[in-house]
């Protein structure tokens, strides 16, 4: 059992947003370190980075800086878990070893302060976006990743930049409903994993969603992002024996 946990997602760290990186460093040195001293843990539920071309890019200045900051926190005693997102699903064991965090396969159920809690990035729930789900299945396959990682790093970065640009363009024409979690997929996840609490990110729509699933009172917590327009402060979800609540980081 994890007695207390902080959950964050969708920081989309990028050299063009140094303020977000600085805020993440403050988070690791402050709330994360304090939680570690009380045997708590930090969960990063995907899209820590705006893009990840492979663990052989650890020499990149931003990647190395973030890795060092994570290592400092884990060495001090804070357990940090990471679920890859749709932007950084190529984060691998080399990064995990260097930073001291542990990679989790999603979806996963963990005991958080006595409550079985389903954790995932969240894109699996967006089943109305059939095109994205097909793309996701392709790039998450072992064959695709093996072939992609065999390409030179510069070529991979160029491909990823093109995918990022295409994704941003598609967002402009897709409806908000299509890009959100599907109600039936959410309910089915509660049934499949036999839980009453779910936490995820991906949609950038920070909220607490109470709902009934087969007569059971359930709660879906959606984490907010840290990067849109550079205007929001950071945010985290704190879960402990008193329940869950959002906290603002600034």
Helices and strands as residue ranges (DSSP letters): E 5-8, H 18-27, I 28-32, H 33-36, E 41-44, G 55-57, H 61-75, E 79-82, H 93-99, E 102-103, E 108-112, E 115-120, G 123-125, H 130-139, H 142-149, H 153-171, H 183-193, E 197-200, E 207-213, E 216-222, G 228-230, E 234-240, E 243-249
